[in-house]
Structure formats: C-alpha cells, structure tokens
Amino acid sequence: MATLRNLAIGLIRQAGYTKIAATIRKIKYDTALLIAILGLGTPS
C-alpha cells in the first residue's frame, strides 16, 4: 500500500502540483484532473 501511495504522490508532484492533500481531494470529484495526472490526457 505504501508503494501505491508513493506512486500516486510522485505522479501528482510530476504533474506540477505542490499541495498533495488538496489535489487528492480534487481528484475524487474531477475525473479529468485524474486523467491528466496519470498522463492519459489533458484537463478540460
């Protein structure tokens, strides 16, 4: 579980976000942001 958490934090940081907790809260409701952070597209 720690490995998955670190992977998620790394992806968020690589996408340029510095406020990790706030970004995770946003991702729960914004699938476009999630897709952008995963590198599968851009936010609309």
Secondary structure as a PSIPRED ss2 file (coil, helix, strand):
# PSIPRED VFORMAT (PSIPRED V4.0)

   1 M C   1.000  0.000  0.000
   2 A H   0.000  1.000  0.000
   3 T H   0.000  1.000  0.000
   4 L H   0.000  1.000  0.000
   5 R H   0.000  1.000  0.000
   6 N H   0.000  1.000  0.000
   7 L H   0.000  1.000  0.000
   8 A H   0.000  1.000  0.000
   9 I H   0.000  1.000  0.000
  10 G H   0.000  1.000  0.000
  11 L H   0.000  1.000  0.000
  12 I H   0.000  1.000  0.000
  13 R H   0.000  1.000  0.000
  14 Q H   0.000  1.000  0.000
  15 A C   1.000  0.000  0.000
  16 G C   1.000  0.000  0.000
  17 Y C   1.000  0.000  0.000
  18 T C   1.000  0.000  0.000
  19 K C   1.000  0.000  0.000
  20 I H   0.000  1.000  0.000
  21 A H   0.000  1.000  0.000
  22 A H   0.000  1.000  0.000
  23 T H   0.000  1.000  0.000
  24 I H   0.000  1.000  0.000
  25 R H   0.000  1.000  0.000
  26 K H   0.000  1.000  0.000
  27 I H   0.000  1.000  0.000
  28 K C   1.000  0.000  0.000
  29 Y C   1.000  0.000  0.000
  30 D C   1.000  0.000  0.000
  31 T H   0.000  1.000  0.000
  32 A H   0.000  1.000  0.000
  33 L H   0.000  1.000  0.000
  34 L H   0.000  1.000  0.000
  35 I H   0.000  1.000  0.000
  36 A H   0.000  1.000  0.000
  37 I H   0.000  1.000  0.000
  38 L H   0.000  1.000  0.000
  39 G C   1.000  0.000  0.000
  40 L C   1.000  0.000  0.000
  41 G C   1.000  0.000  0.000
  42 T C   1.000  0.000  0.000
  43 P C   1.000  0.000  0.000
  44 S C   1.000  0.000  0.000
